[in-house]
Amino acid sequence: MNHYTVLILGLVCAAIGGELFVRGTVGLAHWARISPGIIGVTVAAFATSSPELSVSINAALAGTPQIALGDALGSNVVNVAFILALTLVISGIQSPRDSVKRDFPVALLIPVITGVLFLDGVLSRIDGFLLLSMFLAWLVTTIVEVRKQRSAAGEVLGEHRGWLVVLSCAIGLGFLIAAGNLIVAGAKGIAIAFSLDEFIIGATIVAVGTSVPELATTVVAKLRGHDEIGLGTILGSNILNGILVIAIAAIIHPITVAWREVAMTLMFGFMAVVCTYPTRTGAIERRRGVLLLVLYGAYLVTILQGQAA
């Protein structure tokens, strides 16, 4: 089976998994009596970030944590500047107030802190534990919000029967993980022909492949009218990638990489979140999607030109 066939098969799995996972996720929000946005930023984000976590652990154990770093940082750019951009082009999104207060500031802070930690050119194990502590603090804050919402059960669409909710989530996640692995396998094979270095491969080809679960979940959620799940999944995935996935890789194996490559990816990731930050009413307009797609194109051109140089 050639690499292009593997890519196509991965896209098919993503489409199937996205539909099933969104149905199960919305049903889970109804069952748990909390907003779909909270489910998106926690359960859905954890699930869709599993490919990045898998790549991170395997790459670090293999002694190539640069791929893990490139994948995590590149995935964050892909998540906002490409995936969220596509959903915004379909129509604008109304961001929940709790997400604006809790998740957007963290998403903005992550690239700044990561950049500071990389000033010496190395992300050490101590740096990894620092990022991990940030993740735990954010998680505790989110859990507190969940407890506040438990008493309010909003009516949402989705599968409400308990066993079907679990089954739909499990099967959908299985398809999404398979999609990510297939696309990563195909993309890495194609990337070898272009002689890209490890960080660049992670920040471009692998990042797109491991972001397929987020793409499928977010687009399907948008088409089914569940904006909160799509936005929550993107923000949650970015937070997980930035302060959990990278932290685990650094704890396993300290990461050494050229500051210029890291700074460039962090800068685009920061700019993407800034371009997405909601208005006072919580609105993220459609025109932002076009702006983000232009930003993503500039990111690809810049990082590939840097490789050529």
Backbone bond lengths (Angstrom), bond angles and torsions (degrees), N, CA, C in turn:
res aa  C-N    CA-C-N  psi(-1)  N-CA   C-N-CA  omega(-1)  CA-C   N-CA-C  phi
1 M - - - 1.472 - - 1.533 108.90 -
2 N 1.349 117.80 121.81 1.460 119.59 -177.92 1.529 111.31 -77.69
3 H 1.326 114.97 169.65 1.462 120.25 -173.38 1.528 112.42 -65.11
4 Y 1.322 117.49 -33.83 1.460 120.04 -178.45 1.530 111.02 -70.40
5 T 1.321 117.08 -36.34 1.471 120.76 176.17 1.523 110.70 -64.32
6 V 1.329 115.73 -40.08 1.469 120.75 178.12 1.526 110.25 -61.99
7 L 1.340 116.76 -41.27 1.462 120.68 178.07 1.520 111.59 -61.08
8 I 1.331 116.90 -45.39 1.469 121.47 -179.09 1.526 110.23 -63.68
9 L 1.326 116.63 -43.21 1.467 120.62 178.42 1.519 110.67 -61.54
10 G 1.329 115.93 -38.16 1.464 120.07 177.59 1.515 112.10 -63.35
11 L 1.329 117.76 -39.84 1.463 121.56 178.40 1.527 111.44 -64.88
12 V 1.329 116.89 -38.09 1.468 120.90 178.00 1.532 109.73 -63.62
13 C 1.327 116.06 -45.36 1.470 120.07 177.92 1.524 111.13 -61.14
14 A 1.332 116.67 -36.99 1.465 120.77 -179.81 1.521 110.96 -63.97
15 A 1.332 116.48 -41.98 1.464 120.02 -179.30 1.526 111.36 -63.83
16 I 1.326 116.32 -45.14 1.473 120.75 179.85 1.528 110.44 -66.05
17 G 1.331 115.75 -47.82 1.457 120.23 -178.22 1.514 112.74 -63.89
18 G 1.324 117.07 -37.93 1.455 120.39 179.57 1.508 112.83 -61.20
19 E 1.321 117.10 -44.93 1.470 121.36 179.55 1.522 111.01 -62.51
20 L 1.327 116.96 -48.74 1.464 120.88 -177.96 1.527 111.27 -66.02
21 F 1.330 116.65 -41.08 1.458 119.90 -176.29 1.521 111.77 -68.42
22 V 1.329 117.35 -39.42 1.463 120.26 178.31 1.530 110.75 -64.77
23 R 1.335 117.12 -42.98 1.466 120.11 177.46 1.524 111.11 -58.68
24 G 1.318 115.61 -45.55 1.455 119.23 -179.80 1.518 112.53 -67.72
25 T 1.329 116.90 -38.53 1.463 121.18 -178.76 1.526 111.67 -65.06
26 V 1.330 116.44 -43.66 1.465 119.85 178.68 1.527 110.43 -64.90
27 G 1.329 115.99 -40.45 1.457 119.52 176.61 1.515 111.89 -62.81
28 L 1.328 116.67 -36.88 1.460 121.30 178.61 1.526 110.70 -65.10
29 A 1.331 117.04 -39.20 1.467 120.80 177.31 1.522 110.48 -61.08
30 H 1.327 117.08 -42.15 1.469 121.47 178.80 1.521 110.22 -63.81
31 W 1.324 116.12 -46.34 1.467 120.78 -178.15 1.527 111.45 -63.56
32 A 1.363 116.99 -40.23 1.460 121.31 -176.92 1.527 113.07 -82.24
33 R 1.338 116.83 -7.29 1.459 122.56 179.86 1.523 112.69 60.34
34 I 1.332 116.07 41.22 1.462 121.26 174.40 1.520 108.25 -134.12
35 S 1.329 116.51 166.31 1.461 119.93 -174.34 1.524 111.28 -68.42
36 P 1.341 117.05 148.48 1.465 120.29 175.68 1.526 112.28 -58.07
37 G 1.345 117.07 -29.83 1.456 120.21 179.25 1.522 112.61 -61.93
38 I 1.340 116.68 -40.35 1.463 120.98 177.51 1.516 110.36 -65.10
39 I 1.331 117.00 -42.35 1.464 120.61 177.40 1.528 109.50 -61.85
40 G 1.338 116.28 -40.39 1.457 119.79 -179.80 1.510 112.71 -62.63
41 V 1.340 116.87 -44.24 1.458 120.74 -174.38 1.532 111.97 -78.84
42 T 1.324 117.54 -12.19 1.472 120.34 179.48 1.532 110.95 -113.69
43 V 1.334 116.72 -79.96 1.466 121.18 -175.07 1.526 111.94 -59.37
44 A 1.340 116.69 -52.64 1.465 119.98 -177.81 1.526 110.87 -64.81
45 A 1.331 117.20 -40.41 1.468 120.14 -179.56 1.526 111.21 -66.10
46 F 1.334 117.23 -43.25 1.457 120.41 176.70 1.531 110.30 -58.87
47 A 1.322 115.80 -45.02 1.462 120.45 -177.14 1.524 111.83 -65.76
48 T 1.331 116.58 -48.95 1.464 119.41 -176.03 1.527 112.59 -73.48
49 S 1.336 117.54 -16.72 1.463 120.34 177.04 1.528 112.08 -89.14
50 S 1.328 117.31 0.98 1.464 120.01 -179.18 1.526 113.23 -60.27
51 P 1.356 120.39 -36.08 1.471 118.19 176.29 1.525 112.58 -62.17
52 E 1.359 116.76 -42.54 1.460 119.60 178.15 1.535 110.99 -62.14
53 L 1.329 116.37 -40.44 1.463 119.99 179.29 1.517 110.83 -64.73
54 S 1.328 116.46 -41.25 1.468 121.13 178.35 1.525 110.80 -62.99
55 V 1.331 116.72 -46.43 1.468 120.96 178.38 1.530 109.90 -61.15
56 S 1.338 116.55 -41.83 1.454 121.37 -178.19 1.524 111.68 -60.19
57 I 1.303 116.27 -50.25 1.468 120.78 -177.86 1.526 110.84 -64.98
58 N 1.334 116.34 -47.84 1.467 120.05 -178.05 1.526 111.82 -64.37
59 A 1.343 116.12 -41.75 1.465 119.35 -179.41 1.530 110.94 -66.61
60 A 1.332 116.79 -42.24 1.464 120.19 179.87 1.524 111.33 -64.94
61 L 1.321 117.32 -42.28 1.464 121.22 178.52 1.523 111.57 -65.19
62 A 1.332 116.01 -30.06 1.468 120.52 179.19 1.524 112.05 -82.93
63 G 1.339 117.08 -1.34 1.456 120.35 178.78 1.509 114.53 83.43
64 T 1.351 117.35 14.92 1.468 121.45 178.29 1.528 109.96 -124.64
65 P 1.333 117.91 61.50 1.468 120.74 -178.01 1.529 112.68 -66.25
66 Q 1.346 117.12 -13.61 1.462 119.83 177.14 1.527 111.19 -60.58
67 I 1.343 116.59 -34.85 1.465 120.22 176.98 1.521 109.60 -64.91
68 A 1.344 116.46 -41.32 1.465 120.79 178.73 1.517 110.79 -61.92
69 L 1.338 116.39 -44.94 1.468 120.83 179.92 1.524 110.58 -63.73
70 G 1.327 116.32 -47.73 1.460 120.19 179.85 1.512 112.18 -61.26
71 D 1.339 116.13 -40.15 1.461 120.57 179.41 1.522 110.90 -64.09
72 A 1.340 117.19 -47.26 1.466 121.01 -177.19 1.534 111.31 -64.78
73 L 1.331 116.80 -48.22 1.465 119.84 -179.00 1.525 111.10 -69.12
74 G 1.323 116.57 -41.32 1.460 120.27 178.45 1.513 112.13 -65.63
75 S 1.328 116.78 -38.04 1.465 120.88 178.22 1.518 111.04 -62.36
76 N 1.334 116.60 -35.96 1.464 119.49 178.54 1.524 111.59 -65.21
77 V 1.332 116.80 -37.42 1.461 119.94 175.61 1.525 109.90 -67.21
78 V 1.329 116.29 -45.44 1.470 121.31 179.52 1.528 110.71 -60.10
79 N 1.332 116.46 -44.31 1.462 121.04 -177.10 1.527 112.53 -56.42
80 V 1.339 116.08 -45.37 1.460 119.88 -175.16 1.519 112.16 -90.82
81 A 1.348 116.40 -50.76 1.464 120.26 -172.11 1.521 113.68 -78.64
82 F 1.331 117.62 -12.97 1.464 119.67 178.56 1.530 111.80 -120.76
83 I 1.343 116.47 -57.06 1.466 119.87 -174.90 1.528 111.23 -69.08
84 L 1.334 117.08 -53.64 1.461 119.54 178.69 1.526 110.48 -63.21
85 A 1.329 116.24 -34.34 1.468 120.30 178.01 1.523 111.12 -60.65
86 L 1.325 117.12 -42.42 1.470 120.70 179.56 1.524 111.07 -62.04
87 T 1.331 116.77 -42.16 1.464 119.56 -179.99 1.522 110.96 -67.73
88 L 1.332 117.55 -34.30 1.461 120.39 178.29 1.525 111.40 -70.08
89 V 1.313 116.94 -33.67 1.462 120.11 177.07 1.529 110.30 -62.64
90 I 1.347 116.63 -34.50 1.471 120.36 176.14 1.523 109.61 -63.24
91 S 1.332 116.60 -49.72 1.473 122.98 173.97 1.517 108.67 -172.43
92 G 1.330 116.37 162.14 1.451 121.07 -179.05 1.515 112.52 -65.58
93 I 1.340 115.90 167.62 1.463 122.51 -178.32 1.523 109.24 -125.08
94 Q 1.309 116.60 141.49 1.461 122.83 173.95 1.522 108.21 -102.25
95 S 1.318 116.65 113.11 1.457 120.61 -176.85 1.521 111.19 -83.85
96 P 1.343 117.99 134.43 1.474 120.81 176.57 1.524 110.64 -62.96
97 R 1.316 117.15 145.89 1.466 121.56 -176.85 1.522 111.61 -61.80
98 D 1.336 118.01 -38.71 1.456 119.83 -178.49 1.527 111.03 -65.47
99 S 1.330 117.40 -32.29 1.470 120.94 178.47 1.521 110.75 -68.93
100 V 1.345 116.69 -39.25 1.460 120.81 178.81 1.527 110.21 -62.70
101 K 1.310 117.21 -38.61 1.466 121.03 -178.32 1.521 112.63 -77.77
102 R 1.341 116.93 -35.82 1.461 120.67 -171.34 1.531 113.59 -98.57
103 D 1.317 118.18 -48.31 1.463 121.66 -168.07 1.526 114.51 -93.13
104 F 1.325 118.01 -41.08 1.462 119.73 -178.45 1.530 112.48 -62.12
105 P 1.358 119.52 -45.29 1.470 118.60 178.00 1.530 112.77 -59.27
106 V 1.333 116.94 -39.75 1.471 120.29 178.72 1.525 110.38 -65.03
107 A 1.331 116.66 -43.20 1.465 120.79 179.33 1.522 111.39 -61.57
108 L 1.337 117.72 -32.93 1.463 121.51 176.84 1.521 111.96 -75.69
109 L 1.322 115.93 -34.19 1.468 120.76 -175.34 1.532 112.28 -74.73
110 I 1.319 117.15 -31.88 1.463 121.73 -174.35 1.528 113.08 -57.03
111 P 1.349 120.26 -53.11 1.462 118.42 -179.39 1.525 113.54 -62.77
112 V 1.330 117.16 -30.73 1.469 120.52 178.66 1.527 109.82 -66.97
113 I 1.332 116.89 -48.52 1.468 121.10 -179.21 1.524 110.80 -64.97
114 T 1.336 116.78 -42.35 1.464 120.45 179.11 1.523 110.64 -61.33
115 G 1.341 116.24 -41.05 1.458 119.98 178.19 1.518 112.18 -62.04
116 V 1.323 117.06 -40.89 1.468 121.28 179.11 1.525 110.31 -64.78
117 L 1.341 116.36 -42.60 1.463 120.21 -179.09 1.525 111.88 -66.07
118 F 1.329 116.97 -24.09 1.460 121.05 -178.36 1.530 113.06 -93.50
119 L 1.332 118.15 5.78 1.463 120.36 -178.58 1.529 112.34 -59.04
120 D 1.336 117.06 -30.63 1.469 119.99 179.19 1.530 112.44 -89.02
121 G 1.346 116.85 3.89 1.459 120.91 177.16 1.515 114.80 85.19
122 V 1.342 117.17 -0.30 1.471 120.34 -177.58 1.528 109.59 -137.66
123 L 1.323 115.44 136.20 1.460 120.50 170.74 1.525 106.10 -102.03
124 S 1.320 116.46 102.96 1.462 121.93 -173.18 1.529 111.71 -82.26
125 R 1.317 114.97 175.72 1.471 119.70 176.42 1.530 110.50 -64.19
126 I 1.328 116.35 -36.63 1.472 119.36 177.18 1.530 109.89 -62.12
127 D 1.330 116.45 -43.51 1.465 120.73 176.75 1.526 110.43 -60.00
128 G 1.325 115.70 -39.49 1.460 120.32 178.75 1.520 112.01 -61.36
129 F 1.342 116.37 -43.40 1.469 119.84 178.63 1.531 111.10 -66.71
130 L 1.333 117.31 -32.95 1.465 120.92 177.16 1.530 110.28 -64.45
131 L 1.337 116.63 -45.17 1.467 120.59 177.39 1.523 110.89 -63.38
132 L 1.326 115.73 -38.89 1.465 119.76 179.57 1.522 111.04 -63.91
133 S 1.323 117.59 -37.97 1.468 120.73 178.49 1.532 110.52 -65.90
134 M 1.337 117.25 -34.73 1.466 121.07 176.30 1.527 110.24 -63.96
135 F 1.325 115.50 -42.11 1.460 119.47 179.11 1.525 111.18 -61.80
136 L 1.319 116.75 -43.27 1.468 120.59 -178.97 1.527 110.48 -64.39
137 A 1.347 117.24 -37.48 1.467 120.51 178.49 1.529 110.30 -64.47
138 W 1.335 116.62 -43.38 1.474 120.30 177.90 1.526 110.70 -63.69
139 L 1.334 116.55 -40.79 1.463 120.84 -178.85 1.523 110.96 -63.92
140 V 1.321 117.48 -41.39 1.466 121.07 178.06 1.525 110.12 -61.85
141 T 1.335 116.54 -42.79 1.467 120.69 178.47 1.524 110.98 -60.41
142 T 1.318 116.46 -41.17 1.467 121.01 179.61 1.520 111.30 -67.17
143 I 1.323 117.18 -40.17 1.467 121.08 179.00 1.531 110.24 -63.27
144 V 1.323 116.88 -39.43 1.471 120.47 176.81 1.523 109.81 -60.31
145 E 1.341 117.08 -41.34 1.457 121.36 178.40 1.523 111.05 -64.43
146 V 1.325 116.86 -38.61 1.470 121.37 177.46 1.520 110.35 -60.24
147 R 1.310 117.12 -44.55 1.465 120.95 -178.79 1.521 111.46 -63.60
148 K 1.340 116.55 -33.70 1.463 120.11 178.16 1.525 111.27 -68.22
149 Q 1.330 115.76 -32.11 1.455 119.95 -174.99 1.525 113.53 -87.03
150 R 1.303 117.71 -10.97 1.463 120.78 -173.89 1.527 112.75 -57.30
151 S 1.325 116.85 -29.38 1.464 119.50 -175.28 1.527 112.89 -80.65
152 A 1.328 117.49 -12.54 1.468 120.75 -177.60 1.512 110.26 -111.25
153 A 1.308 118.33 112.08 1.461 122.97 -178.47 1.512 110.03 -104.70
154 G 1.314 117.59 96.61 1.466 121.89 179.13 1.513 110.86 -75.53
155 E 1.316 116.86 148.20 1.457 120.87 176.34 1.519 109.36 -80.61
156 V 1.317 116.56 121.24 1.454 121.77 177.13 1.512 108.78 -130.63
157 L 1.322 115.38 161.42 1.449 119.94 177.77 1.517 109.80 -85.85
158 G 1.309 117.05 149.97 1.448 120.39 178.32 1.507 110.32 148.46
159 E 1.323 115.68 -173.97 1.454 121.13 -179.83 1.520 109.19 -87.72
160 H 1.350 117.04 119.57 1.461 120.62 -173.01 1.525 113.36 -99.32
161 R 1.309 119.38 -16.08 1.457 120.41 178.90 1.518 109.14 -73.68
162 G 1.356 115.26 127.28 1.458 120.70 -170.91 1.510 115.35 -51.50
163 W 1.327 117.50 -50.42 1.456 119.24 -175.25 1.522 112.06 -68.65
164 L 1.331 116.85 -31.57 1.462 119.18 177.60 1.518 111.62 -72.99
165 V 1.345 116.79 -32.64 1.459 121.13 175.92 1.524 109.88 -60.68
166 V 1.323 116.24 -51.01 1.461 121.67 -179.24 1.527 110.58 -62.85
167 L 1.338 116.20 -44.93 1.465 120.38 -178.76 1.519 111.51 -63.57
168 S 1.332 116.50 -42.85 1.454 120.35 -179.97 1.527 110.98 -64.10
169 C 1.339 116.59 -43.61 1.465 120.66 177.74 1.529 111.06 -61.51
170 A 1.334 116.28 -45.74 1.465 120.76 -175.76 1.524 111.81 -65.70
171 I 1.333 115.96 -48.20 1.470 119.35 -179.32 1.532 110.24 -66.26
172 G 1.340 116.27 -43.26 1.459 119.69 178.54 1.510 111.91 -60.30
173 L 1.335 116.86 -43.64 1.461 120.78 178.95 1.521 110.80 -63.77
174 G 1.334 116.15 -39.05 1.461 120.10 177.86 1.523 111.52 -59.05
175 F 1.328 116.08 -44.93 1.465 120.23 177.89 1.530 111.08 -64.60
176 L 1.344 117.20 -39.91 1.462 120.71 -179.10 1.530 111.34 -65.97
177 I 1.324 116.57 -42.27 1.470 119.87 178.42 1.522 110.19 -64.64
178 A 1.352 115.63 -43.19 1.467 119.85 177.49 1.523 110.49 -60.40
179 A 1.341 116.19 -40.66 1.466 120.57 179.54 1.524 110.52 -62.20
180 G 1.329 116.66 -45.98 1.454 120.13 179.42 1.518 112.52 -60.83
181 N 1.345 116.25 -44.73 1.458 120.23 -179.39 1.526 111.94 -65.45
182 L 1.340 116.57 -41.54 1.459 120.36 179.76 1.530 111.40 -64.41
183 I 1.319 115.41 -44.01 1.469 118.52 -177.81 1.523 111.04 -69.92
184 V 1.324 117.01 -37.61 1.464 119.57 176.13 1.535 110.52 -62.81
185 A 1.333 116.22 -44.23 1.466 120.17 -179.50 1.528 110.95 -61.35
186 G 1.336 116.06 -46.49 1.455 119.15 179.73 1.515 112.32 -66.80
187 A 1.328 116.04 -43.09 1.467 120.51 -176.95 1.523 112.06 -67.07
188 K 1.335 117.26 -40.12 1.464 119.98 179.67 1.524 110.68 -64.10
189 G 1.345 116.42 -37.88 1.453 119.51 178.04 1.517 111.99 -63.20
190 I 1.329 115.60 -40.95 1.466 120.39 178.76 1.531 110.42 -68.83
191 A 1.332 116.43 -37.72 1.468 120.74 -176.17 1.522 112.49 -64.70
192 I 1.330 116.73 -31.29 1.468 120.21 -178.67 1.525 110.82 -58.48
193 A 1.330 115.23 -35.60 1.465 119.87 -178.68 1.525 112.18 -64.87
194 F 1.345 117.28 -21.71 1.464 121.26 -178.61 1.528 112.44 -95.67
195 S 1.331 117.01 1.19 1.470 122.89 176.75 1.524 112.99 54.42
196 L 1.326 116.49 44.88 1.466 121.07 177.84 1.525 109.48 -81.98
197 D 1.356 117.26 148.40 1.455 118.56 177.62 1.526 110.48 -78.25
198 E 1.327 115.71 172.73 1.464 120.78 -169.84 1.526 112.70 -61.72
199 F 1.354 117.01 -45.91 1.457 119.23 -178.84 1.529 111.00 -64.81
200 I 1.338 117.66 -41.85 1.459 121.68 -179.24 1.526 110.77 -64.39
201 I 1.339 116.84 -42.22 1.468 120.45 176.75 1.525 109.73 -58.42
202 G 1.345 115.42 -44.58 1.461 119.02 -179.96 1.514 112.45 -65.33
203 A 1.341 116.97 -39.91 1.469 121.34 -174.29 1.523 113.40 -78.16
204 T 1.316 118.02 -14.28 1.470 120.46 -178.41 1.527 111.57 -119.42
205 I 1.333 116.60 -77.31 1.459 121.23 -173.19 1.529 112.28 -63.56
206 V 1.337 116.35 -53.84 1.468 119.66 -178.30 1.526 110.79 -65.66
207 A 1.338 117.30 -36.99 1.462 120.69 -179.82 1.525 111.68 -61.16
208 V 1.323 116.82 -42.48 1.469 120.21 177.63 1.527 109.93 -64.63
209 G 1.328 116.38 -43.21 1.466 119.74 -178.68 1.512 113.36 -63.28
210 T 1.345 116.41 -45.62 1.470 119.10 -178.02 1.527 112.08 -75.44
211 S 1.342 117.39 -12.37 1.468 120.70 178.11 1.524 112.87 -91.14
212 V 1.323 117.24 0.19 1.469 120.29 179.27 1.534 112.13 -58.51
213 P 1.352 119.83 -41.28 1.474 118.15 176.69 1.525 112.75 -57.76
214 E 1.342 117.13 -42.44 1.468 119.78 177.04 1.528 111.02 -63.75
215 L 1.332 116.20 -40.47 1.463 120.58 179.57 1.522 111.04 -60.67
216 A 1.331 115.87 -49.77 1.463 119.69 -178.66 1.518 111.41 -63.82
217 T 1.337 116.84 -45.71 1.463 120.69 -178.68 1.524 111.63 -63.67
218 T 1.326 117.35 -44.29 1.459 121.31 -175.53 1.524 112.17 -69.46
219 V 1.325 117.15 -45.44 1.463 120.34 -179.32 1.528 111.17 -66.18
220 V 1.333 116.52 -44.61 1.470 119.72 179.02 1.525 110.44 -63.32
221 A 1.348 116.63 -42.02 1.467 120.17 178.45 1.521 110.21 -60.48
222 K 1.327 116.78 -40.30 1.457 120.99 179.08 1.528 111.21 -63.69
223 L 1.321 116.59 -46.72 1.458 121.05 -178.23 1.526 111.87 -65.63
224 R 1.341 116.58 -27.77 1.466 120.64 179.87 1.530 111.83 -91.81
225 G 1.339 116.77 0.66 1.460 119.77 175.56 1.510 115.70 85.70
226 H 1.341 117.79 19.97 1.467 121.43 -179.20 1.529 109.66 -112.06
227 D 1.334 116.07 68.43 1.467 121.14 -177.06 1.521 112.61 -57.99
228 E 1.326 117.13 -36.34 1.458 120.66 -176.75 1.522 111.83 -59.61
229 I 1.332 116.09 -39.45 1.463 119.66 -178.95 1.520 110.39 -67.68
230 G 1.338 116.31 -43.91 1.462 119.48 -179.87 1.515 112.51 -61.92
231 L 1.332 116.89 -49.22 1.461 120.86 -179.31 1.527 110.75 -65.67
232 G 1.330 116.31 -42.03 1.463 120.06 179.08 1.518 112.08 -62.11
233 T 1.341 116.61 -39.71 1.460 120.70 179.12 1.517 111.05 -63.27
234 I 1.331 117.13 -43.25 1.464 121.09 -179.96 1.527 111.02 -64.05
235 L 1.341 117.17 -50.23 1.464 120.72 -178.69 1.532 111.09 -63.98
236 G 1.327 116.08 -44.54 1.462 119.84 179.64 1.517 111.95 -62.70
237 S 1.338 116.43 -41.70 1.463 120.08 179.14 1.518 111.39 -63.53
238 N 1.344 116.66 -40.55 1.458 119.60 178.10 1.519 111.85 -62.99
239 I 1.323 116.42 -40.53 1.460 120.29 179.10 1.525 110.39 -66.59
240 L 1.320 116.63 -43.64 1.470 120.79 178.89 1.523 110.97 -63.16
241 N 1.327 116.76 -45.16 1.464 120.16 -179.93 1.521 111.45 -62.14
242 G 1.360 115.69 -41.46 1.453 120.24 -172.91 1.508 115.06 -76.71
243 I 1.340 117.44 -33.42 1.473 118.21 -174.63 1.527 114.09 -126.03
244 L 1.320 118.08 3.53 1.467 119.86 174.00 1.521 110.02 -119.59
245 V 1.323 116.67 -55.73 1.469 120.74 -177.70 1.528 110.76 -60.78
246 I 1.342 116.70 -48.57 1.473 119.92 179.52 1.527 110.55 -65.63
247 A 1.328 116.74 -38.37 1.470 120.55 -179.71 1.522 110.94 -61.15
248 I 1.320 116.79 -45.42 1.462 120.21 -179.20 1.523 110.99 -63.47
249 A 1.335 116.68 -42.45 1.470 120.43 178.64 1.525 110.77 -60.60
250 A 1.351 116.87 -43.90 1.467 120.78 -178.22 1.526 111.63 -68.42
251 I 1.323 117.01 -35.26 1.467 120.44 178.83 1.533 109.93 -67.29
252 I 1.324 116.67 -38.73 1.470 120.57 178.40 1.526 110.84 -70.49
253 H 1.353 115.94 -45.10 1.463 120.89 -176.56 1.528 108.59 -150.72
254 P 1.334 119.50 115.23 1.473 120.92 178.27 1.535 111.07 -50.68
255 I 1.332 115.97 142.55 1.460 120.91 -174.17 1.520 110.47 -105.59
256 T 1.325 115.65 123.82 1.462 121.93 175.88 1.523 108.63 -117.13
257 V 1.323 116.29 124.73 1.458 120.00 -178.18 1.528 108.31 -154.39
258 A 1.349 116.36 155.86 1.468 120.96 -179.40 1.526 110.34 -60.82
259 W 1.347 116.28 130.55 1.467 121.51 -178.36 1.522 111.29 -57.86
260 R 1.334 117.23 -36.83 1.470 120.80 -176.57 1.527 110.93 -61.27
261 E 1.336 117.50 -42.28 1.461 120.87 -179.31 1.526 111.06 -66.11
262 V 1.328 115.88 -43.91 1.463 120.36 -179.53 1.526 110.75 -66.28
263 A 1.332 116.65 -45.82 1.464 121.11 -177.36 1.522 111.29 -60.28
264 M 1.334 116.31 -39.70 1.456 120.70 -178.09 1.529 110.71 -64.70
265 T 1.333 116.44 -45.72 1.461 120.18 -179.80 1.517 111.57 -67.70
266 L 1.328 117.12 -40.39 1.463 121.20 178.14 1.531 110.78 -63.33
267 M 1.330 115.96 -39.97 1.464 120.11 -179.38 1.523 111.09 -62.13
268 F 1.333 116.75 -45.20 1.455 119.81 179.52 1.527 111.33 -67.62
269 G 1.335 116.87 -36.12 1.455 119.71 177.07 1.515 111.71 -63.89
270 F 1.335 116.57 -42.08 1.466 121.30 178.26 1.527 110.63 -64.89
271 M 1.327 116.86 -45.46 1.464 121.06 -179.28 1.527 111.26 -62.21
272 A 1.329 116.90 -36.81 1.460 120.47 -179.56 1.519 111.40 -63.62
273 V 1.350 116.72 -43.25 1.469 120.14 179.26 1.528 110.35 -67.63
274 V 1.338 117.20 -39.58 1.465 120.97 177.96 1.525 110.20 -59.76
275 C 1.339 116.92 -43.30 1.473 121.29 -179.47 1.527 112.25 -67.00
276 T 1.331 116.32 -18.52 1.466 120.83 -177.43 1.522 112.23 -98.63
277 Y 1.335 117.61 -12.69 1.472 119.96 -173.36 1.532 110.24 -56.68
278 P 1.342 116.99 128.02 1.473 120.71 -174.11 1.526 113.31 -66.16
279 T 1.312 115.50 160.21 1.459 122.02 172.96 1.529 108.90 -73.62
280 R 1.329 116.99 -179.95 1.469 120.62 179.88 1.514 112.29 -60.21
281 T 1.315 116.84 -28.60 1.471 120.78 179.76 1.523 111.88 -84.78
282 G 1.332 117.37 -3.36 1.461 121.08 -179.19 1.518 113.98 89.02
283 A 1.323 117.57 5.88 1.462 121.00 -176.55 1.533 111.52 -83.63
284 I 1.336 115.09 140.25 1.463 122.44 170.81 1.529 105.14 -121.76
285 E 1.319 116.36 107.04 1.458 120.89 -169.33 1.521 112.80 -76.13
286 R 1.351 114.70 161.33 1.463 121.90 -178.49 1.524 111.85 -60.16
287 R 1.333 117.25 -37.65 1.471 119.65 -176.34 1.524 112.04 -62.57
288 R 1.328 116.40 -22.68 1.468 119.30 177.21 1.531 110.71 -64.39
289 G 1.346 115.99 -31.59 1.457 120.00 178.73 1.521 111.87 -60.87
290 V 1.320 116.58 -43.70 1.480 121.23 178.40 1.525 109.76 -63.61
291 L 1.337 116.33 -43.59 1.468 120.64 179.00 1.528 110.91 -60.60
292 L 1.324 116.70 -41.94 1.466 120.93 -179.51 1.523 111.65 -66.72
293 L 1.324 118.13 -37.88 1.463 121.02 178.33 1.530 110.41 -64.66
294 V 1.324 116.77 -39.16 1.466 120.66 175.72 1.532 109.74 -62.88
295 L 1.334 115.90 -41.18 1.461 121.09 178.78 1.525 110.76 -63.03
296 Y 1.328 116.84 -40.82 1.467 120.39 179.57 1.526 111.07 -65.44
297 G 1.336 116.04 -40.33 1.456 119.50 176.21 1.518 111.44 -60.64
298 A 1.333 116.51 -42.14 1.467 121.17 178.13 1.526 110.34 -63.92
299 Y 1.325 116.95 -37.37 1.471 121.50 178.15 1.525 110.64 -61.14
300 L 1.323 117.18 -48.26 1.460 120.80 -179.31 1.531 111.42 -61.94
301 V 1.326 116.00 -45.53 1.469 119.86 -179.92 1.526 110.36 -61.73
302 T 1.334 117.09 -44.59 1.458 121.62 -177.22 1.520 112.15 -64.52
303 I 1.335 115.92 -46.22 1.473 118.65 -175.03 1.523 110.94 -72.37
304 L 1.326 117.92 -33.38 1.464 120.41 178.35 1.523 111.31 -75.35
305 Q 1.315 117.45 -34.02 1.467 120.27 174.72 1.528 109.95 -65.69
306 G 1.329 115.79 -37.89 1.460 119.65 177.23 1.519 111.17 -62.59
307 Q 1.344 116.79 -37.58 1.454 121.46 177.11 1.531 110.97 -64.77
308 A 1.352 115.48 -42.22 1.467 120.07 -179.00 1.524 111.74 -65.45
309 A 1.354 114.11 -34.76 1.458 118.30 179.91 1.526 112.13 -71.05
